[in-house]
């Protein structure tokens, strides 16, 4: 697969994560909670994020790594364990909801 396309896909995935963290500043709380629920549901239904599955299929992400493990290593050159990756994932979800709740409270 074209290396530039895989690199673009990687940065698109990062951008989606950053926008996900900030979506509570734009969207109402119920919509944010719905999007978070849909995101978590894909892990239950497909055992992974669909974008990560696509990256693995195109060999832009190692099969045995979580996207966050791969991203942290690529961006910061740090290796994190599966457990640390899961903790980071839960932290990102928690921060997403926290931003949405705080934003909601300030809109009242």
HELIX and SHEET records of a PDB file:
HELIX    1   1 UNK A    3  UNK A   22  1                                  20    
HELIX    2   2 UNK A   23  UNK A   25  5                                   3    
HELIX    3   3 UNK A   29  UNK A   46  1                                  18    
HELIX    4   4 UNK A   50  UNK A   57  1                                   8    
HELIX    5   5 UNK A   67  UNK A   76  1                                  10    
HELIX    6   6 UNK A   82  UNK A  107  1                                  26    
END                                                                             
